[in-house]
Amino acid sequence: MGTSKRPSKKYKSPLRIWDKPRIERDKILRKRYGFKNKKELWKVESQLRNIRLRARELVGLKALNLGQEEEKEFIATLSKRGLVSSSATVDDVLDLNLENFMDRRLQTFVLKKEMARSTREARQIITHRHIVIGERVVDSPSYMVKKDEEDRIAFAESSPLSSPTHPARAKKEEQH
């Protein structure tokens, strides 16, 4: 059952801690996506695992000619999150990988939109509350950006970085 003082974990750590191929893969992912720690990676892996589990359940229901409505809702939900297209099938969901999820993180979007020069700077800008999505300040680098929110990522009006003449932004624009 649990208690509010100690909420349940949202991830599973690897069974084999000292697995060299996994450690090497984690190093590459950490460098590319800039996690704070391995727990962030494990949370994303757990999300992917749960979605793939649900997709396998729907494939089983499909074999019994059941669950067409559930499948449509499932695909629509993943489409809103930007993970698959609206015309995708359950088989496309099973093809999702870790990079698909990592590319949906706010930290990655800030870097892609060239609002920061590195993944670490993107993380710092977000945690220091310089980024808004629409009207809402988001201070979590691991926030999963929905498809309709992609174009609304910007600097907060109260942020000094919102000025194009800010030294950090001027240096970045000179490099281009």
C-alpha positions in Angstrom: 0.0 0.0 0.0 2.7 2.5 1.0 2.7 5.9 2.6 2.8 9.4 1.4 6.1 9.9 3.2 7.8 7.2 1.1 6.2 7.0 -2.4 6.8 3.9 -4.5 9.6 3.9 -7.1 8.8 4.7 -10.7 11.5 2.6 -12.1 13.4 -0.7 -11.9 17.1 -0.8 -11.6 19.0 -3.3 -13.8 19.3 -6.8 -12.6 22.9 -7.1 -13.6 24.6 -4.0 -12.2 28.1 -4.6 -13.7 27.0 -5.6 -17.2 29.7 -4.0 -19.4 27.6 -3.5 -22.7 24.9 -1.9 -20.7 27.3 0.4 -18.9 28.9 1.5 -22.2 25.4 2.1 -23.7 24.5 4.2 -20.7 27.7 6.3 -21.0 26.8 7.1 -24.6 23.2 8.0 -23.8 24.3 10.1 -20.8 26.7 12.1 -22.9 24.1 12.6 -25.7 21.1 13.4 -23.5 22.7 14.8 -20.4 21.1 12.9 -17.5 21.9 13.9 -13.9 22.1 10.3 -12.9 21.2 6.7 -14.0 17.9 6.9 -12.2 16.6 9.2 -14.9 17.5 6.7 -17.6 15.9 3.9 -15.6 12.6 5.9 -15.3 12.5 6.3 -19.1 13.3 2.6 -19.6 10.4 1.7 -17.3 8.0 3.9 -19.3 9.1 2.2 -22.5 8.8 -1.2 -20.9 5.2 -0.4 -19.7 4.1 0.9 -23.1 5.5 -2.1 -24.8 3.8 -4.4 -22.3 0.5 -2.7 -23.0 1.1 -3.1 -26.8 1.7 -6.8 -26.4 -1.5 -7.2 -24.4 -3.4 -5.4 -27.2 -1.8 -7.7 -29.8 -3.1 -10.6 -27.8 -6.6 -9.1 -27.7 -6.4 -8.4 -31.4 -5.8 -12.2 -32.0 -9.1 -12.8 -30.1 -10.9 -10.0 -32.2 -11.3 -7.9 -29.1 -10.0 -4.5 -28.0 -10.3 -2.4 -31.2 -11.5 0.6 -29.2 -8.7 0.2 -26.7 -6.1 0.0 -29.4 -7.4 3.3 -31.0 -7.3 5.1 -27.7 -3.8 3.7 -27.0 -2.5 4.9 -30.4 -4.2 8.3 -29.9 -2.6 8.8 -26.5 0.9 7.9 -27.9 0.3 10.2 -30.9 -0.5 13.1 -28.6 2.7 12.4 -26.8 4.6 12.5 -30.1 5.9 9.0 -29.9 4.1 7.6 -33.0 2.0 9.0 -35.9 -1.8 9.0 -35.7 -1.9 6.3 -38.4 0.5 3.9 -36.5 -0.3 0.4 -35.5 0.5 -1.6 -32.4 3.4 -3.1 -34.3 4.8 0.4 -34.7 4.5 0.9 -30.9 6.6 -2.3 -30.4 9.3 -0.8 -32.6 9.8 2.2 -30.2 13.2 2.4 -28.6 14.8 4.4 -25.8 16.0 7.2 -28.2 12.4 7.9 -29.2 11.6 8.7 -25.6 14.8 10.6 -24.9 14.1 12.8 -27.9 10.8 13.9 -26.3 12.4 15.3 -23.2 12.3 19.1 -22.6 16.1 19.2 -22.2 16.5 17.7 -25.7 14.1 20.2 -27.2 15.9 23.2 -25.7 19.1 21.9 -27.2 17.5 21.2 -30.6 15.9 24.7 -30.7 19.4 26.1 -30.0 18.3 27.9 -26.9 21.4 26.3 -25.2 24.8 25.4 -26.5 25.2 22.0 -24.6 23.0 19.5 -22.8 24.3 20.7 -19.5 23.5 24.3 -20.3 20.0 23.2 -21.4 19.5 21.4 -18.1 20.7 24.4 -16.1 18.5 26.8 -18.1 15.5 24.6 -17.4 16.1 24.1 -13.7 16.7 27.8 -13.2 13.2 28.4 -14.5 14.1 30.2 -17.7 11.9 28.1 -19.9 8.1 28.2 -20.4 5.8 26.0 -22.4 2.9 28.3 -23.4 2.3 30.3 -20.2 3.6 27.7 -17.7 7.1 27.7 -16.4 8.6 24.2 -16.5 11.6 23.4 -14.3 12.0 19.7 -15.0 14.5 18.7 -17.7 12.9 15.3 -17.9 9.5 16.7 -18.8 8.0 14.8 -21.7 7.0 17.4 -24.3 3.7 16.7 -26.1 3.3 17.1 -29.8 1.1 20.3 -29.5 3.6 21.9 -27.0 6.7 21.7 -29.3 6.1 25.1 -30.9 5.3 26.8 -27.6 8.7 26.3 -25.9 10.3 29.7 -25.2 12.2 31.7 -22.7 10.2 33.1 -19.8 9.4 36.8 -20.0 10.8 37.3 -16.5 14.0 35.6 -17.5 17.1 37.7 -18.4 17.7 35.2 -21.2 14.5 36.4 -23.0 16.4 39.5 -24.2 18.3 38.8 -27.5 21.1 41.1 -26.2 21.9 38.9 -23.2 25.6 38.0 -23.3 24.9 34.2 -23.3 22.6 34.5 -26.3 24.8 37.0 -28.2 27.8 34.6 -28.0 25.6 31.8 -29.4 24.3 33.9 -32.3 27.9 35.0 -33.2 29.0 31.4 -33.6 26.5 30.9 -36.5 
